C-alpha cells in the first residue's frame, strides 16, 4: 500500500495534539514548533495522539493502522484504564 496524500490546505491546518502549536512535517514525523512533541507519520498520515490524555498509545494506533477492530473489542490500554 502506498502513502495517502493529504490535501495541502488540510495539512496546513493540522495542529499539535498536545498544545495545538504548528507542526513541521517531514517524511517520517511531524514536530511541534511550540512544545517539541513529535508524532510519527504512517503511510503519509501524521498520527496525532497526545499519550498523556489518550486511552491509546501511539504504538497501539500505529500498530493497529492496518488492522480492523471488531465492534465491541477493546484495546489493551482501554482495558487497563477500566481495570
TIMIDO-416589 format. One record per residue: residue number from 1; x negated, y, z of N, C-alpha, C, O in turn. Coordinates in nm, 3 decimals. Atoms other than C-alpha are relative to their C-alpha. Layout:
<sites>
SITE/nr/n.u/n.v/n.w/ca.u/ca.v/ca.w/c.u/c.v/c.w/o.u/o.v/o.w
SITE/NUM/X/Y/Z/X/Y/Z/X/Y/Z/X/Y/Z
...
</sites>
This chain:
<sites>
SITE/nr/n.u/n.v/n.w/ca.u/ca.v/ca.w/c.u/c.v/c.w/o.u/o.v/o.w
SITE/1/-0.084/-0.118/0.000/0.000/0.000/0.000/-0.088/0.124/0.000/-0.189/0.130/0.070
SITE/2/0.077/-0.123/0.008/-0.125/0.345/-0.087/0.044/0.102/0.103/0.139/0.081/0.178
SITE/3/-0.034/-0.108/-0.092/-0.119/0.665/0.109/0.129/0.068/-0.044/0.162/0.072/-0.163
SITE/4/-0.121/-0.076/0.026/0.202/0.862/0.136/-0.042/0.146/-0.013/-0.123/0.195/0.065
SITE/5/0.033/-0.142/0.018/0.180/1.217/0.008/0.104/0.085/0.070/0.224/0.074/0.044
SITE/6/-0.089/-0.093/-0.070/0.326/1.481/0.235/-0.004/0.132/-0.076/-0.111/0.182/-0.111
SITE/7/-0.011/-0.128/0.067/0.451/1.797/0.067/-0.084/0.103/0.076/-0.080/0.108/0.199
SITE/8/0.091/-0.097/-0.063/0.202/2.078/0.136/0.075/0.099/0.091/0.023/0.137/0.196
SITE/9/-0.080/-0.091/-0.083/0.476/2.307/0.271/0.034/-0.066/0.133/0.026/-0.002/0.238
SITE/10/-0.029/0.074/-0.123/0.576/2.040/0.524/-0.127/-0.018/0.081/-0.126/0.003/0.203
SITE/11/0.127/0.023/-0.070/0.213/1.962/0.611/-0.044/0.125/0.076/-0.098/0.115/0.186
SITE/12/0.039/-0.125/-0.066/0.151/2.328/0.695/0.085/0.029/0.124/0.043/0.103/0.212
SITE/13/-0.090/-0.024/-0.113/0.445/2.322/0.938/-0.022/-0.097/0.115/0.029/-0.075/0.225
SITE/14/0.027/0.097/-0.106/0.321/2.020/1.137/-0.080/0.067/0.110/-0.170/0.146/0.083
SITE/15/0.069/-0.059/-0.114/0.204/2.114/1.486/-0.043/-0.109/0.097/0.007/-0.221/0.093
SITE/16/0.053/0.090/-0.101/0.016/1.950/1.770/0.113/-0.048/0.092/0.196/0.031/0.135
SITE/17/-0.102/0.058/-0.088/0.232/1.715/1.977/-0.022/0.040/0.146/0.072/0.035/0.226
SITE/18/0.030/-0.035/-0.139/0.059/1.830/2.297/0.029/0.146/0.032/0.085/0.177/0.137
SITE/19/-0.014/-0.143/-0.033/0.063/2.212/2.270/0.065/0.083/-0.111/0.085/0.203/-0.094
SITE/20/-0.062/-0.065/0.117/0.222/2.297/1.931/-0.094/0.094/-0.073/-0.050/0.183/-0.145
SITE/21/0.098/-0.079/0.073/-0.101/2.451/1.804/-0.012/-0.047/-0.144/0.043/-0.150/-0.182
SITE/22/0.021/0.036/0.141/-0.205/2.445/1.439/-0.096/-0.117/-0.010/-0.187/-0.133/0.071
SITE/23/0.083/0.119/0.021/-0.361/2.127/1.306/-0.093/0.020/-0.118/-0.054/0.071/-0.223
SITE/24/0.096/0.006/0.110/-0.674/2.100/1.096/0.003/-0.145/-0.049/-0.030/-0.237/0.026
SITE/25/-0.017/0.135/0.052/-0.614/1.800/0.870/-0.124/-0.046/-0.075/-0.182/0.029/-0.153
SITE/26/0.108/0.067/0.071/-0.883/1.564/0.750/0.056/-0.131/-0.053/0.173/-0.161/-0.032
SITE/27/-0.048/0.125/0.060/-0.861/1.230/0.570/0.048/-0.100/0.105/0.149/-0.167/0.084
SITE/28/-0.032/0.105/-0.098/-0.852/1.014/0.885/0.050/0.053/0.134/0.086/-0.026/0.222
SITE/29/-0.051/-0.054/-0.127/-0.747/1.253/1.162/0.046/0.144/-0.018/0.010/0.213/-0.112
SITE/30/-0.044/-0.139/-0.009/-0.575/1.579/1.249/-0.043/0.048/0.138/-0.022/-0.020/0.238
SITE/31/0.052/-0.056/-0.125/-0.729/1.801/1.517/0.067/0.133/0.028/0.078/0.218/-0.060
SITE/32/-0.064/-0.125/-0.040/-0.555/2.077/1.710/-0.106/0.107/0.021/-0.204/0.086/0.092
SITE/33/0.093/-0.111/-0.014/-0.733/2.411/1.682/0.009/0.063/0.138/-0.088/0.124/0.184
SITE/34/-0.020/-0.064/-0.131/-0.590/2.525/2.018/-0.051/-0.085/0.117/-0.126/-0.035/0.200
SITE/35/0.035/0.081/-0.117/-0.635/2.232/2.259/-0.102/-0.111/-0.029/-0.152/-0.175/0.063
SITE/36/0.100/0.100/0.035/-0.867/1.999/2.068/0.051/-0.144/-0.008/-0.027/-0.235/-0.034
SITE/37/-0.056/0.136/0.010/-0.630/1.698/2.071/-0.020/-0.052/-0.141/-0.011/0.023/-0.238
SITE/38/0.014/0.061/0.131/-0.691/1.456/1.787/0.105/-0.108/-0.018/0.144/-0.176/0.077
SITE/39/-0.102/0.097/0.035/-0.438/1.237/1.611/-0.044/-0.075/-0.125/-0.097/-0.014/-0.218
SITE/40/0.040/0.076/0.118/-0.502/0.956/1.365/0.094/0.030/-0.118/0.210/0.066/-0.100
SITE/41/-0.081/-0.008/0.121/-0.381/0.978/1.006/0.004/-0.140/-0.059/-0.100/-0.196/-0.093
SITE/42/-0.018/0.136/0.049/-0.241/0.645/0.887/0.073/0.005/-0.133/0.185/0.055/-0.142
SITE/43/-0.056/0.001/0.135/-0.175/0.597/0.517/0.048/0.138/-0.043/0.149/0.152/-0.111
SITE/44/-0.030/-0.137/0.041/-0.173/0.974/0.474/0.095/0.076/0.091/0.126/0.192/0.064
SITE/45/-0.096/-0.064/-0.089/0.066/1.049/0.762/-0.060/0.016/0.139/-0.101/-0.083/0.200
SITE/46/0.050/-0.019/-0.136/-0.050/1.207/1.091/0.095/-0.062/0.102/0.217/-0.045/0.094
SITE/47/-0.079/0.061/-0.107/0.067/1.011/1.397/-0.005/0.095/0.118/-0.100/0.093/0.197
SITE/48/-0.001/-0.108/-0.099/0.164/1.298/1.627/0.073/-0.045/0.125/0.191/-0.016/0.144
SITE/49/-0.055/0.051/-0.125/0.220/1.130/1.963/-0.081/0.057/0.115/-0.203/0.040/0.121
SITE/50/0.065/-0.050/-0.121/0.141/1.305/2.292/0.011/-0.112/0.104/0.115/-0.129/0.167
SITE/51/-0.003/0.118/-0.087/0.047/1.000/2.500/0.033/0.034/0.146/0.081/-0.052/0.220
SITE/52/-0.031/-0.039/-0.138/0.086/1.196/2.826/0.150/0.005/0.025/0.194/-0.011/0.139
SITE/53/-0.145/-0.015/-0.015/0.459/1.239/2.762/0.081/-0.110/-0.066/0.203/-0.115/-0.051
SITE/54/-0.071/0.101/0.078/0.545/0.939/2.546/0.003/-0.135/0.071/-0.088/-0.168/0.147
SITE/55/-0.004/0.139/-0.047/0.655/0.588/2.638/-0.093/-0.088/-0.083/-0.128/-0.198/-0.042
SITE/56/0.082/0.076/0.092/0.439/0.473/2.347/-0.140/0.057/-0.008/-0.159/0.178/0.005
SITE/57/0.137/-0.045/0.023/0.064/0.490/2.296/-0.020/0.015/-0.150/0.055/-0.040/-0.230
SITE/58/0.032/-0.014/0.143/-0.091/0.593/1.967/-0.031/-0.137/-0.059/0.010/-0.166/-0.171
SITE/59/0.032/0.134/0.050/-0.226/0.238/1.932/0.126/-0.081/-0.029/0.131/-0.154/-0.128
SITE/60/-0.125/0.072/0.025/0.127/0.098/1.962/0.069/0.053/-0.125/0.125/-0.024/-0.203
SITE/61/-0.063/-0.059/0.118/0.255/0.340/1.699/-0.074/-0.038/-0.128/-0.012/-0.072/-0.228
SITE/62/0.080/0.034/0.118/-0.030/0.275/1.459/0.006/-0.149/-0.027/0.016/-0.191/-0.143
SITE/63/-0.004/0.145/0.017/-0.027/-0.100/1.520/0.133/-0.048/-0.053/0.139/-0.150/-0.122
SITE/64/-0.133/0.041/0.046/0.346/-0.116/1.451/0.040/0.072/-0.128/0.152/0.055/-0.174
SITE/65/-0.037/-0.079/0.117/0.333/0.113/1.148/0.036/-0.087/-0.120/0.106/-0.041/-0.211
SITE/66/-0.030/0.088/0.112/0.352/-0.184/0.914/0.102/-0.107/0.035/0.138/-0.188/-0.050
SITE/67/-0.098/0.099/-0.044/0.597/-0.391/1.118/0.133/0.066/0.029/0.139/0.185/0.060
SITE/68/-0.133/-0.051/-0.033/0.969/-0.350/1.169/0.045/-0.068/0.128/0.043/-0.191/0.138
SITE/69/-0.051/0.056/-0.125/1.105/-0.396/1.520/0.147/-0.033/-0.016/0.221/0.038/-0.084
SITE/70/-0.141/0.036/0.000/1.433/-0.572/1.566/0.073/0.090/0.099/0.018/0.128/0.202
SITE/71/-0.080/-0.084/-0.089/1.708/-0.366/1.722/0.007/-0.064/0.138/0.030/-0.184/0.150
SITE/72/-0.008/0.050/-0.136/1.704/-0.400/2.098/-0.132/-0.048/0.057/-0.142/-0.067/0.178
SITE/73/0.129/0.044/-0.055/1.341/-0.512/2.126/-0.073/0.121/0.055/-0.059/0.232/0.003
SITE/74/0.071/-0.110/-0.064/1.119/-0.302/2.348/-0.150/-0.014/-0.024/-0.203/-0.124/-0.035
SITE/75/0.145/0.000/0.010/0.759/-0.203/2.308/-0.056/-0.036/0.138/0.014/-0.024/0.239
SITE/76/0.060/0.029/-0.131/0.517/-0.313/2.582/-0.001/0.121/0.092/0.017/0.106/0.213
SITE/77/0.003/-0.121/-0.083/0.491/0.049/2.703/0.138/0.028/0.059/0.149/0.065/0.176
SITE/78/-0.135/-0.024/-0.048/0.869/0.084/2.731/0.036/-0.102/0.108/0.100/-0.067/0.207
SITE/79/-0.027/0.103/-0.100/0.892/-0.245/2.921/-0.072/0.031/0.130/-0.016/0.014/0.239
SITE/80/0.075/-0.037/-0.120/0.619/-0.130/3.162/0.065/0.116/0.071/0.069/0.119/0.194
SITE/81/-0.061/-0.118/-0.060/0.796/0.203/3.217/0.127/-0.035/0.077/0.160/0.029/0.177
SITE/82/-0.124/0.039/-0.065/1.119/0.028/3.313/-0.023/-0.092/0.119/0.066/-0.107/0.203
SITE/83/0.029/0.097/-0.108/0.949/-0.222/3.549/-0.019/0.069/0.133/-0.044/0.003/0.234
</sites>
